Amino acid sequence: MKVDVLDLKGQKIREVELPATVFEATINIDLMHQAYNRQMANARLGTHETKVRSEVRGGGRKPWKQKGTGRARQGSTNAAQWVGGGRIHTPHPRSYEQRMPKKMRQAALRSVLSVKAAEAGIVVIDGFDITEPKTRLMAETLFNLVGTSTALVLMPVKDQNYDLVMRSADNIESAKVLLASYLNIRDVLSFDKVVIPVKTIDALVAHLG
C-alpha cells in the first residue's frame, strides 16, 4: 500500500510503501475484541473490598432472647439484614488479569493497523524533528497533518527528540505520543488518526513480528 509522505506543514513530498505484513494483514474482529477486553481487564486494580459478617465489629451478643418477644429471632447484629452488619455476595480483592499469547496480541495490532490504513487513518510524515518544546507549535503541526481529528503519534525510539515531542504534546487533549514498542490496541482505537514518522515504520515491523 502506497501512502503520501507529508512534511510538518501537511504538504506531500513523496510516497512510501507501507509493509503489507503490518498494514494489509487479515482483519480479525474477534481477535481485536479479545485483545481490547484483555487490556481493559488488566487495567483494573481489583482493590474493591467490603466486610463480611466475621469482619464487622461488635455483635457478639444475641440481641434478644429466642422466644417470647414477638419479634423475629436474631442471633447477631453482625448479620447482613442489620444496618452496619456484614455484607454478602459483594466484591473482594481479586485479580482481573487475562492472559493472551504474544503472537495473538501482535496479530490483533496488525489487524487494527490494517483497519486504520484501509480507512485512511494512517498519516506518514517525513520526520518529527523539533528544536524546542512548544505546545502552540505542536498544535499547529497536528492541525496541518490531521485537521480537527484526534491523533496518536508513534515515535521510533526514546531519545531527545522523543522527549521534545512528548513535552510539546503533553497539554493537547486530542493527541498522545507513544513509542512504537508500546503500541496497544486501546490507544489505536481511541484516536482518529495514527501519525507515523518514516523511521517508525521499521520499528513497527520489528515490534509486530
BAZA-74548 format. One record per atom (N, C-alpha, C, O): residue in one letter; x, y, z. Coordinates in steps of 0.02 Angstrom, whole numbers, plus 50000, padded with zeros to 5 digits. Layout:
<donus>
AXYZ
...
</donus>
This chain:
<donus>
M500424994150000
M500005000050000
M500445006250000
M500865007150044
K500345010649950
K500725016849947
K500335022449979
K499735023249967
V500685026450019
V500365032250050
V500825038250041
V501425037550029
D500525044150047
D500915050350041
D501335051450104
D501115049950159
V501925054250094
V502345056350149
V502295063950153
V502445067450104
L502095066550210
L501985073650219
L502545076850258
L502885073550297
D502635083350248
D503075087150292
D502655089850350
D502055088450353
L502955093650395
L502605096050453
L502075101350437
L501685103250480
K502075103750376
K501565108550354
K500985105050319
K500515108250297
G501035098350314
G500495094550283
G500545094050208
G500065091950175
Q501115095850180
Q501215095650107
Q501545089050087
Q501995086650121
K501305086150032
K501585079850007
K502275081049978
K502385085749939
I502755076849998
I503425077549971
I503635071249932
I504065071649888
R503335065549947
R503475059449911
R502985054049932
R502505055449968
E503095047949910
E502675042249930
E503115036849961
E503715036549950
V502785032650001
V503145027150033
V502685021050031
V502075021650034
E502995015150027
E502625008850027
E502575006250099
E503085004750130
L501965005550124
L501865002850190
L501924995250187
L501654992250141
P502264992050234
P502344984750234
P501664981250237
P501254982650281
A501554976850190
A500904973250187
A500804968750248
A500234967450267
T501354966350278
T501284961850335
T500974965250395
T500674962050438
V501034971850399
V500784975650456
V500144979450438
V499684979750478
F500124982450379
F499584987050361
F499084984050312
F498594987350293
E499204977850290
E498714974550247
E498604967450271
E498514962850231
A498614966550336
A498514959950365
A497784957950364
A497344962150353
T497644951650376
T496954949250381
T496624952350441
T496884952150497
I496034955250431
I495674958650485
I495264953550523
I494814950350496
N495424952850587
N495084948050630
N494744951950687
N495054953750736
I494104953350678
I493734957450726
I493694954050794
I493764957350846
D493594947450795
D493544943850859
D494204944350898
D494194945150959
L494754943850863
L495404944250896
L495524951350923
L495794952150978
M495324956350885
M495384963250908
M494964964350971
M495174967651018
H494364961550971
H493914962251028
H494214958851090
H494174961551146
Q494504953051080
Q494814949451137
Q495404953351165
Q495484953851225
A495814956151120
A496394959951143
A496184966251180
A496504968151229
Y495664969451156
Y495424975551189
Y495144973951258
Y495294977351307
N494734968651262
N494454966751327
N495004964751376
N494964966351436
R495514961351352
R496084959451395
R496424965551423
R496564965851482
Q496554970551380
Q496904976451404
Q496484980251455
Q496754982651505
M495834980851443
M495394984351490
M495354980551556
M495344983651610
A495324973951553
A495284969951614
A495934970451654
A495914971051715
N496504970251620
N497144970551654
N497274977351685
N497704978051729
A496904982451663
A496984989151691
A496604989951757
A496714994851793
R496174985251773
R495784985651834
R496224984051895
R496614979251893
L496154987951948
L496564986852007
L496314980952048
L496714977252077
G495664980052051
G495394974552090
G495484975452165
G495544970552202
T495494981752188
T495604983052259
T494954984152298
T494974985952357
H494384983052266
H493754984052299
H493684979152358
H493894973352354
E493384981452412
E493344977252472
E492724979152513
E492574985052521
T492374974152538
T491824975152585
T491924970152642
T492244965052635
K491634971852700
K491704967552758
K491154962252760
K490564963752752
V491364956152773
V490874950852782
V490694950552857
V490964954252897
R490254946052873
R489984945652941
R490524944852994
R490484947753048
S491034940852979
S491554939553028
S492024945453038
S492404945553086
E491994950452994
E492454956152998
E492144962353028
E492494967153044
V491484962353037
V491144968153065
V491244968253140
V491214963053173
R491354974253167
R491484974953239
R490824974353278
R490294976553255
G490864971253336
G490294970653381
G489874964553365
G490104959853332
G489264964553391
G488804959153376
G488944952653411
G488734947353387
G489294952753467
G489474946453499
G488914943453541
G488944937653560
R488414947553556
R487874945153600
R487224944553561
R487094948553516
K486824939753578
K486164938953546
K485734945053565
K485674946553624
P485434948453515
P485074954753530
P484514953953580
P484424958153624
W484134948653576
W483594947153624
W483494939653627
W483754935853585
K483124937453676
K483044930253685
K482664927153626
K482314930653589
Q482734920753619
Q482464917253561
Q481704917453558
Q481424918553505
K481374916553614
K480644916053614
K480324921053662
K480644923653708
G479684922553649
G479294926453695
G479274933953682
G478904937453716
T479654936453635
T479664943753624
T479174945853569
T478994951653565
G478964941053528
G478524942753472
G478904945253411
G478614946453358
R479544945953419
R479954948153362
R480304942153329
R480334936753357
A480554943453269
A480914938153234
A481544936353271
A481864940653302
R481724929953269
R482324927753304
R482954930553270
R483004930553209
Q483414932853310
Q484034935753285
Q484614932953325
Q484564932053386
G485164931453291
G485734928653325
G486284933653337
G486664933053385
S486334938853293
S486874943553300
S486714949753259
S486394949353207
T486944955553282
T486854961753243
T487364962253188
T487374967253150
N487794957353181
N488264957253125
N487964954353062
N488264954553009
A487364951553068
A487044948453010
A486884953652956
A486824959652971
A486824951352895
A486754955852838
A486124960052839
A486114965552810
Q485594957752872
Q484974961452872
Q484974967352920
Q484514971552919
W485484967852962
W485544973353009
W485944979152978
W486414978052940
V485734985252995
V486124991052975
V486814990753008
V486864989953069
G487324991252969
G488004990652995
G488254983552999
G488804982253023
G487844978852976
G488054971852977
G488504970152918
G488634974352876
G488724963952917
G489154961752863
G488784961352797
G488164961452795
R489144960752742
R488854960452675
R488974953552644
R489484950352658
I488514951452602
I488594945052568
I488574946152493
I488234950652469
H488934942052456
H488954942252383
H489184949152358
H488954951452305
T489634952252394
T489904958752375
T490634957952355
T490934952852372
P490934962752320
P491604961852293
P492154961752346
P492104965052398
H492674957952332
H493264957452374
H493874957752328
H493824956452268
P494464959452355
P495064959952313
P495174953752270
P495144948152294
R495304954952207
R495434949452160
R495804952152099
R495814958252087
S496094947852062
S496444949752001
S495994948551941
S495674943351934
Y495974953551897
Y495584952951836
Y496014951151775
Y495794951451718
E496634949451789
E497114948251735
E496884942851687
E496654937551707
Q496954944451623
Q496814939551570
Q497454938351531
Q497824943051516
R497584932151515
R498184930451477
R498024929851403
R497484927651384
M498504931851363
M498424931351290
M499114930551260
M499554934651273
P499224925351220
P499884924251191
P500134930251151
P499744933951121
K500794931151151
K501094936851118
K500924937051044
K500784942351016
K500924931251010
K500774931150939
K500064933350924
K499924936350873
M499604931750970
M498914933950961
M498854941450971
M498484944750934
R499224944251019
R499214951451030
R499504955050970
R499244960250949
Q500044952350942
Q500344955350883
Q499864955050823
Q499804959850785
A499524949450815
A499044948750761
A498474953750768
A498224956450719
A498254954950830
A497714959750842
A497944966850824
A497554970650795
L498574968450839
L498824975150822
L498904975950747
L498744981150719
R499144970750714
R499184971050640
R498494971950609
R498414975450560
S498004968650640
S497324969050614
S497044976150622
S496744978850575
V497144979150681
V496864985850692
V497244991050651
V496934995950628
L497894990250640
L498254994850597
L498034994250524
L498014999150488
S497864988150504
S497604987150437
S496924990450428
S496784993250374
V496514990250480
V495874993850477
V495985001250470
V495655004550430
K496445004050510
K496605011150506
K496855013050436
K496665018150408
A497295008850409
A497575010250343
A497025010150289
A497015014350244
A496575005350294
A496025004850245
A495555010750250
A495235012550200
E495505013850309
E495065019650318
E495435026250313
E495185031450334
A496045026150284
A496455032150276
A496605035350343
A496645041450349
G496705031150394
G496845033750461
G497585033850477
G497775035650533
I498005031850429
I498735031950440
I499025038050405
I498945038950344
V499365042250443
V499685048250416
V500435047450424
V500685047250480
V500795047150368
V501515046250370
V501855052950358
V501685056550310
I502335054650401
I502695060850393
I503435059450385
I503675054050403
D503795064250357
D504505063250343
D504915062950407
D505405059250411
G504705066750456
G505055066850520
G504705071550568
G504315075850548
F504845070650632
F504535074850682
F505075078450721
F505065078550783
D505555081250686
D506115084550718
D505925091650740
D505755095850698
I505945092950804
I505805099550830
I506375101750875
I506725097550903
T506465108250882
T507045110850919
T506875112950989
T507315113351032
E506235114451003
E506035116551070
E505325114251085
E504915113951039
P505175112651148
P504505110251165
P503995116051169
P503975119651219
K503605116951118
K503105122251116
K502425119151100
K502325116251047
T501955119751146
T501295116951136
T500945120151076
T500615116751038
R501025126751069
R500705130251013
R500945127650946
R500545126550900
L501605126650940
L501875124250876
L501655117050863
L501505115250805
M501615112950915
M501385106050906
M500655105950885
M500465101950842
A500245110150915
A499535110550897
A499455112650824
A499025109850789
E499845117350802
E499815119550732
E500035114050685
E499735112950632
T500555110450704
T500805104950662
T500285099350656
T500165096850601
L499985097550711
L499475092250709
L498865094450669
L498565090450634
F498695100850673
F498135103250633
F498305102850558
F497875101050518
N498925104350540
N499145103750471
N499105096550446
N498975095250388
L499235091750492
L499265084750473
L498585081250474
L498425077450429
V498195082450526
V497565078650535
V496945083050542
V496395080450552
G497025089550538
G496455094050546
G496195093950617
G496585094550665
T495545093150625
T495245092950692
T495195085950720
T494905085050774
S495465080950686
S495435074050710
S495915073150768
S496405076750775
T495765068250811
T496235066450864
T496805062350835
T496725058950784
A497385062650867
A497985059550837
A498405055850888
A498525058250943
L498615049850869
L499095045950907
L499755046250869
L499805043750813
V500265049150900
V500915050050868
V501385044450892
V501505043650952
L501645040550845
L502095035050861
L502815036950846
L502975038950790
M503235036450896
M503935038150888
M504355031750888
M504175026850921
P504915031650850
P505305025450843
P505705023550905
P505695017650925
V506055028350936
V506485026850993
V506415032351045
V506175037851031
K506625030751106
K506605035651160
K507255039451161
K507735037251192
D507265045151128
D507865049251125
D507675056451143
D507125057751168
Q508125061151129
Q507995068151146
Q507405070851105
Q507005074751130
N507365068851042
N506805071151000
N506145068551027
N505645072151026
Y506135062351051
Y505525059651081
Y505305063751141
Y504715065151150
D505795065651183
D505635069651242
D505335076351223
D504865078651255
L505615079551171
L505355086051149
L504645085351122
L504215089551137
V504525080251082
V503855079151054
V503355077651110
V502795080151110
M503565073451157
M503135071751214
M502945077851254
M502365078751271
R503425082051270
R503295088051309
R502865093051270
R502455096551299
S502955093351206
S502565097951165
S501825095951161
S501385100251158
A501695089451161
A501005087051153
A500675085351220
A500095083351221
D501035086351274
D500785084151339
D500135087651359
D499705084651392
N500045093951340
N499455097851359
N498915097951305
N498445101851309
I498995093951254
I498495093651200
I498055087551211
I498285081851204
E497435088651229
E496985083151247
E496835078451188
E496715072551198
S496855081151128
S496665077151069
S497255073351040
S497195070450986
A497825073251074
A498415069851047
A498775066051102
A498725067751162
K499135060851081
K499545056951128
K500165054551091
K500125052551033
V500735054751125
V501365052451097
V501545045851129
V501515045151190
L501735041051087
L501865034251112
L502445031251074
L502525032451014
L502855027351109
L503385023651074
L503075017951034
L502575014951055
A503365016350978
A503105010850936
A503105004250974
A502655000150963
S503595003251017
S503624997051055
S503084996551109
S502974991151136
Y502765002151125
Y502225002251175
Y501535002351142
Y501035003351176
L501515001351078
L500875001751042
L500374996651070
L500544990951083
N499764998951080
N499244994551107
N498584995951072
N498475001351045
I498144991151074
I497524991551035
I497054996951062
I496684999951023
R497064998051126
R496615003151155
R496775010151129
R496325013851110
D497415011851127
D497615018551103
D497465019251028
D497245024651006
V497585014050989
V497445014550917
V496705015850905
V496525019850862
L496285012350942
L495565013050932
L495295019650962
L494755021850943
S495675022651008
S495435028651042
S495555035051001
S495265040251016
F495975034650950
F496145040650911
F495945039650838
F495945034150811
D495765045350806
D495525045150737
D496095043550689
D496015039650642
K496675046650700
K497245045850655
K497855043350693
K497945044650752
V498275039650657
V498915037350684
V499465040750643
V499535039350583
V499855045050674
V500385048850640
V501035045050649
V501255043750705
I501345043150593
I501945038950596
I502515042250556
I502455042950495
P503055044250589
P503655046150552
P503925040150512
P503835034450532
V504255041550458
V504515036150415
V504955031350454
V504925025250443
K505365033950499
K505815029650538
K505435024850584
K505695019650603
T504815026550600
T504425022350646
T504175016050611
T504015011150644
I504125016150545
I503865010450508
I504285004150522
I504004998850536
D504945004850519
D505384999150533
D505304996850605
D505324990850619
A505215001550652
A505124999750721
A504474995750731
A504454991150772
L503954997650695
L503314993950698
L503394986850671
L503124982150700
V503744986250616
V503844979550586
V504234975150635
V504084969250642
A504734977950668
A505134974150716
A504714972250777
A504794966850805
H504274976750798
H503864975550858
H503314970450846
H503154966450890
L503034970550786
L502454966250771
L502644959750736
L502214955850718
G503284958650727
G503504952250700
G503394951450626
G503564946250597
</donus>
